[in-house]
Amino acid sequence: MKAKDLRQETDEELRLRIAENRKSLTEMSFNNAITPVEQSHKISETRKDIARMLTILSERELQAKNKA
């Protein structure tokens, strides 16, 4: 998912997405360890999506601290 789209979501929506993505990442990693999957690129894409969402949340927290 693109950062532009993620920035339009609220903090709660982002936190929910992070939790969902972490769960699916764990499942994909276990499945890939047992039998290699054809779409192994989705593991790295999910990791990057989680990082994007965490970065956006961090930016928002920093902006809130700077305004206060």
Rosetta blueprint (number, residue, H / E / L):
1 M L
2 K L
3 A H
4 K H
5 D H
6 L H
7 R L
8 Q L
9 E L
10 T L
11 D H
12 E H
13 E H
14 L H
15 R H
16 L H
17 R H
18 I H
19 A H
20 E H
21 N H
22 R H
23 K H
24 S H
25 L H
26 T H
27 E H
28 M H
29 S H
30 F H
31 N H
32 N H
33 A H
34 I H
35 T L
36 P L
37 V L
38 E L
39 Q L
40 S L
41 H H
42 K H
43 I H
44 S H
45 E H
46 T H
47 R H
48 K H
49 D H
50 I H
51 A H
52 R H
53 M H
54 L H
55 T H
56 I H
57 L H
58 S H
59 E H
60 R H
61 E H
62 L H
63 Q H
64 A H
65 K H
66 N H
67 K H
68 A L
